Amino acid sequence: MDIIGSYLAGLVVFENLGAAGFAARDAVQLAGSRIRSVGTLDLDHDGRLDILAIDTEQDNIVVAWQLEGGAFETGRFAPEGLERPVSMLLADLTLNGSNDLLIADAGLPGGPGGRVLVCLADAAGLSGCEILRRTDQIASPQHVAVGDFDGDGRRDVASVDEGSRDVAIYQQDAQTALENPAQTLASLADGARPSSFTVADLDADGDLDLAVVSPLSNRLNLLLQRGDSSFAAQGHNLFGSGSDTRGASQVISADLDGDGRVDLATANVETDNILVLLQDSQGRFDRRLSVLSRDGALDGPRTLAAADIDGDGRLDIITGGSFSDDVMWFPQAAGGVFSPARVIDTGGILEDPLQLIAEDVNSDGMTDLLAVGNESDNVVAFIQDGANRGAFFLYNMPLSDGIAPVAIACADLLGDGLPDIAVASLGGVDIFEQVAAGFSRREVVVSDEEYSPTALLASDFDGNGRVDLVLSNALPPGGIEIFSARNGEGFASSQALSGAAVQTAAGVFLPAAMAYADLDGDGEKDFVVANRSGDEMTVFWGGRR
């Protein structure tokens, strides 16, 4: 290994001669320079290391390209945004085997402050540099370091600030599926306007398929995956030609009858009922077992869940009437046959339940329920009574008046081992932390965007071991926003994808429903969206470029 030394106006290489020590080679003269920081990197991929150095006199980067035979040819470059570089570091940030360039830029006097520039190395050399800038103060970084500071397996960046004499940490997020180009997974019939879909193996062939409901065209169609990871829309409408199931707002999939095959159920607003479709041994859903209603008392069901409420080992069906403000459940007797509905008292505090989910909220082994009241501007937790299965205690979580919540998610959002609640509304995303006395409105995820949300997901979207939140926004031009969990710092908007930037066959992108699953079985989760304006299903393939 050789040694590189620097002096005010040049560089010198000391060649390692083994037992004979080191010998200085011809110096690399850099007149008019003031060299402060030096490193090596094979910039042109010719197998020879080149030399990079910070020139604080001319505020740029000196490159000494190593030629065949060991001589050097010098040049300079300044990444876009570079103002006053003071030091640099070469380190493999992305763990791809190539060192990347990090520059501490102190910034110009009287300017907006310094920053850290991160220039990633790839097969073509150094790519465009990402600028890391502090938002809490005007900074003047002097040195940078790299390490896994949050324990997520990815290398983060630290910078030492001259003014505040503290250290800033920039956490590296994983590359997400949304960074891939969108593709049309399948086109639907003109005017279909898909409102909901579910992902499951619907033909028992070992890969994932989709069932999609389109209320305007009154269709329930299957999109079955073929061997090449493409999807074929099945022409058969599972709703049939009858008028007893119309206005489907949601479809769910589960093994309802316990035979090992995935079944389907839909909530139908216009006909005030629930359709249950059991899959037979031939993979067919044309055996209509039951249409669940409550003698006219189930008024406009928009939401649906399947869970074992009474603890008998069979899945029951839970729904909410958006016009009657009721929550009720249909106990399963056996074999996919459901008993008459039982109404759950909402105490008059829940109006227009747009979404209902079943979760063991208090970790006692029993299924609880969570519902959002679009008209009552609240979230209601139905905590099951351990001494009386099927009876619930109510916990009301009010929101600001007129905020109109529409979607809910439940997960350990704050990393304390307890499920928390996130709710999406016109104001963005609110979080309710589970505490000993119930739930506390701990944090509001703030963004500059305006929202007309349609769905909310909770998942480790960036692969750092912490749960993130993903919000779909139907306010034109539409879009999707990711709120990433920061270690000890709550949530921050980390990626916003405008619908105008999504290039699909339809040319427009207004998301109505979302799912996050490994569709093609490559080990990377994919992001699937029902594009209601484009009459299509859109996918962002994880891990693909």
N, C-alpha and C positions, 0 to 999 in steps of 0.2 A: 504494500500500500504506500502510495506517495503522499506528500504533504504539500498543500497549497498555502502560500503566505501572501499577504497583501501589504502594500504601503500606500502612501497618499496618492501616487500617480501610476500605480501599476500592480501587477501580480507576478509571482514567481513560483515555479513548481520545483520542489525538491524531490528528485527521483530516488527511490529506495534501491540501493545497491546491495542489499543483504548485509553480509558481515562487514562489508567495507563502509557501511553507513549511508549517508545521503549526499547527493551532489546536486547543486543548483543548476537548472537549465536556463536557457535564455529567458530573460524577463519579458512579460507582456506589458508593453508600454501603453499607458492610458493618460496622455497629457491632458491637463485641465480637469482631472477627476479627483475625487476624494472617496476612496473605497472604504466601506465600513463593514460589510457583511459578505461572506463568500460561501458558495456551495457548488456541488457538481450534479449534473443531470445529463443523460444522453438525449438531448433535445431532438436531434435529427435521426435517431434510431439507426445509426451506422455502426453501433457496437463500441464506439469510443465516447468516453465521458467528456462533456463540455463543461466550461466553468461559467457560473453566474455570479454576479456581484452587484451590490447596491452602490450606486454613485450618488452620494449626498450633495455633490456640487452641482450636478446637472439634473438631479431628481429623476433618474431613470435606471434601467437595468442594463448592465454591461454583460455581453455574452462573448466568451472566447471559445469559438468553435474549434475543436481539435481535428486536425487534418491527419491524413495518413503520414506516418513517420514521426508524429508527436508534435509538430509545429501547430501554432494557433493563429486563427484569423478572427479579428474582433468585430463586433457589431453592437448595436444598442436597440432596445425596444422599451416602450412604456405602455403597459396595459391601460385600457380606457378607464378613466377615473383616477389614475395615479396622480398624487399631488406632491407629497413630501415623504418619500420612503426613507425609513431609518434602519430597518433590519429585515431579514427574511429567514425562512426556514423551509427546508425540503423534507417532506414526510409523506408517507403513503396514507392519505386520508381515507380513501375508498377501499383499501385492502385489495387492490387489483394487481399488485406487484410492481406498480410504477409510482415513483415519488411525484408528489404534487408540490406546487410553489405557493407559499403563504408569505405575504408581505405586510409588515406593520407600517402603516402610512399615517404619520402624525397630523396630516392636514395642514392647510394654509392658515396663517394668522388671520383672525377675524372671520374665518369661514365657519361652516357648519360643524366642524370637528373632524377628527381623524377616523380611520376605519381600518379593517383588516381585509385584504384582497386575497381570495382563494382561487387559484388558477389550477384546474384539474388537468392532469396529463392523460392523453389517450394515444391511439395509434398515429394520429396526425400531429402530435406534439401537444403544446399547451392550448387548452380551449379558453373561451371567454371567461373572464374572472367574475366571480360572485363577490359582492361587497357586503361585508358584515359591519354594521354600524350600531352603536349603542343608542337606545332611545331614551334612557333615563337621564343622560347628561351629555355635555360636549366632551368628547374624549380625545386623548392624544396618546394612542398606543405606541409603545416603544419596542416591545418584544412579544413574540408569539410562541406558544407551545401546543403540542398535540397530545391527547390522551383520552382514554375512555373515562370521563369524569362522572357519568351517571350510571355506569354499570350495565349498559344495554348492548354491549358488544360492538358498538360503533365508535369511531374516534371523533372526539369533539375538539374544539379550538378554544384556547385560552389566550388572552392578551393582557399585558401589564400596562396600566394607564399612568402616564407621568403626572397628570394634574391631580387626580383623586387618590393616586397611590393605591389603587385596588386592582383586583383581577376580574375581568369579565369572561364569562363562560358562554360559548355559543354551541348549543347542543345540535348534533347532526341527526336529522330525521331520516328514516328509510325512504327509499324511492317508492312512491305509491302507484297504484294502477292508473290513477288519473293523469299521470305523466305520460301515459301511452296514448297514441291516437285512438279516437273513438271509432268503432266499426258498427255497422248495422248487423245485428245478430239475426234478425228476421223481420221481414215486412209483413204487416197485417193488412186486412181489407181496408179500402178507403173509407174514412169516417169512423174507424173502429174506436179511436180514442181510448186506449187501454188505461184502466184505472188501478188495477191491482194484478199481481202475479205471485206465484209461489214456485220455489225451486226444490225439486225432489226427483228421485228415480221413478218415473211414472210408467215405465214399461219393463221394469225388472231386468234390464240388461247391464246393470252395473255402472251406468253413467247418469249424470244429472240432466233432467229435462225441465221444461217450464209449462205451467198452466196459466193462461192469461184470460182475464175477464174484460170485456168491452161493453159497458152498459148501454151506450147509445145504439150499438148494433145488436145488442142482446145476444152476445156470443161468449162461449167458454171454449177456448181452443187449446190444444196441446201443441207445444213445439218440442219435438223429439230430437235428441242429439244423435247424429250419425257418427260413423267411425272416424271421420276426419275432423271432428269437433265443430262441424257445421250443424245447423238446426233446420229441420223441415217442419213447416206448419202443416198440421193435419186438417184437412178440409171439413171433417165432421164437427158440427157444433154440438157440444155435449148438453146444451140447454134444449136441444130439439126445436121443434116448431111450435110448441105449446106456449100459452100466455100466462102460465101459472108461476113462472119465475122470471121476473123482469127487473131491470135496474140494479144489476149486481154491482156492489161497491167494493167487495173484498172476497178473495178466495184464499183458503188455507189448505195445507196438505198435512196428513198425519195418518198413522195406521189406526183408524177409528175402531175397527172391529177386532183388532188383535190377531189377524191372520198372517201377519208378516208382509202384507202388501200395502202400498201407500194409497190412501183414499183422499177424496176432495170434499170440501164443503164451501158453499157460497152464501153470503148475506145479501139479500135482495130487497132493496129499498121500496121499489114501486109495488111489489106484490106482498110486502110485509111478511116474509118468510125466509126460511133457511133451507137450501137444497143440500142433501147428503148424497154423494155418489161413491159407492163402494167399488173397488177394483176387484174383478174376478180373476180366476187362475189363468185366463187367456190375456190378461192385461187390458180388458175392456172396462169402460165406465158407463156402459149403456144400461146397467141395471139400476134403475131409479128406486132406491129403497124407501125414502121418505122425504116429505116436505114438512119441515117443522114450523109450526105457527102456534098461536095461543088464542084461538077463537077471536081474532081481531084485536087482541090486546097488545100484540107485538107490532108496534107502529114505526115503520121505517128503519129496520136494522141496517146499520152501516158498518158495524165492526163485529169481529168474530174471533174466538179463541177456542182451543181444545186443550183440556187439562183434566186431571183426576181430582175433582172437587171433594167427593165424599170418601175417598180413600179405599175404594173397593177394587182398585187395580185396573179399572176401565176408564177410558177417556170420555169425559162429558163435554158438552158444547155450551159455551157461554157467549152471550150477545148483549147488545144494548140497543134500545129503540131511540133513535135520534129525535123523534117527534113526541113520543110518550115519556121520554126521560127515564125509562126503566132499564134496569140491569137484571137479567134472568139467566138461568142455566137449565139445560135439558139433561137430566141424569141418564146415563146409558144403562139399560137393563141387561143386555147381553147381545153379542153378535151384531153390533151396529144398530140395534133397535133402541130408540130413545123414548123415555117416559115423558109425560107432560111437564111443561116448564114450571120452575119454581122461581118466584120473583124475590130478588134481594132488595131489601128496603134501602133506598138511597137517602133517606132523611130529608128529602126536598132540597138537597144542596147541589145536586148534579143536574145540569140542563144540557141537552144535546150532546150525548157522549159520542164523539167522533172516532175515538180509538180506545180499545180496551185490550190489555195484555194480561196474561196469567204468569205470575212469578211467585216463588217462595221469598217474599220480601223480608221477613224477619227471621229467616233461616231456622224455622222450627219443624221443617219436614212436611208442612202442609201448604197447599196452593192458595195464594192470595191473589187479589185482582187490583189492577190500577186502571183508572179511566180518566180521560181529559174531558172537561165540560166546556164545549166551544162557546155556549151562551152564558154559562155561569162563571167563566174565566177562572177555572181552578183545576186542580188535580185531586182526585179522591182515591185514597188507598182503602181497599176492603181487606182487612186483616182477619183471617179465619179464626174463629173461636175454637181453641183446642179441646174444650169440653163439649162442644156441640158442632160437629162437622156440618158444613153447609150454612152455618150462621156466621155473620161477619161483624166486626167492629169497624166503624168508619173513622177515617182520619182525613180532614179537609186541609188542603194546601192552596190557599188563595193566591191569585196573581193580580196584576194591575187591571183595573176596569178597561174593558174594550180590547184586551190584548189577544183574545180569540185563539186559545191553544188548539192545536190540531193533531199533534203527534207526540208520542211518549216513548222513552227507552229506560230500561232498568239495568244497571251494572255497577260494579265497584269502581266508581269514577274517581274517587279520591284516594284509593290505595290503602284503605284501612281495613279491608276484609269484609266490609258491610255493603250490601247493595244500596245504591243511591238512585235518584230519579232525575232524569233530564226531560224537559218538555219544550217543544218547539211552538212558537207563536209568531204573531206579526212583529213582535219585538225582538225576535232572535231565539236564544236558548237560555232557559233558566235551569238551575241545578238545585235540588233539594237533598241535603246531606242527611243520612240516617243517623240519629243520635238516640240516647237512652230514652228520651221522652217522646220520640216520634221522628219528625222530620223538620229540619231547619233550612230555610232558604239561605244557603251559604254564599252562592256566587251566581252572578249573571255573566254569561259569555257575551262579551261586547264585540260588536263589529260595526263598521261604517255602512254596511249594506242595508237595503230595505228588503223585507221578506214577505212572501206569500208562501209559507212552507207547505209541503205536501207529505214529507216523510222524514224520519229521524232514525239513524242507526247508531248503535254503540258497539265499537269493535276496536281491536288494536290495529288500526289502519296503517300505521307507519312501522309496525314491527319492533317497537322499543319496549315492549312488555307492559305498557300502560294503555288503558282504554281511551280511545278518541271518540269524537262525535262527528257525524256526517249529516249535513242538512241539505235537503233538496228544496230549491226555490223556484216556484212557478211564476214569479213576477217577471214579465218580459224584460230582457231576452232569455230569462231562465238561467239556471246554473246550479252548481253544487259547491258547497263550502265545507272544508274540513277544519275542525277545531281540535288541535293536538294538545294532549296532556303534557304539561311541563313539570319536571321534577320539583315538587314543592312550590310551584308557582301557578297552579290552577290550569286554565285553558287559554289558548290564544289561537286566533285564526291563522292557520299555516298554509292553506291553499284555497284559492277561490277560482273556480272554473266557470267562466261565463258561457252561457248557452250560445252566444254569438261566435265563440271560438271552437265549438264542436262541429266538426265536419261529418255529416252523415248523409245517407241517401236522401233523407227527407229534406235536408237543408234548414230545418228548425229543430230546436231542442228545448222542450218544456217538460221536465221530469215530473212524473206522477207517483211513482213507487220505485223503491230501490232494494237491492239485495247484494250481499257480499259473500261469494262462495267460489270454490275452486271448480269451475265449470268443466274445464278440459283435463283435469286430473294431472296437471304438471307440477303440483306442489305449491303453486302460487295462486292466491285468491284473486278472483276477477270481480269487477264491479258491473252489475247489470242494472239498467234503468228502463222503465217503461216511459217511452217518449210519446206523450199523449197528443201533441200537436203534429207529430210526424207519422202517426200510425205505425210505429215500429218499436222493436226492442233493440236497445243500444247496449253495447258491451265495451268496456275498457279491459283488455286482457292483461292480467298481471304477469310481469316477467317478460313480456314480448316487446319488441321494438320494430 
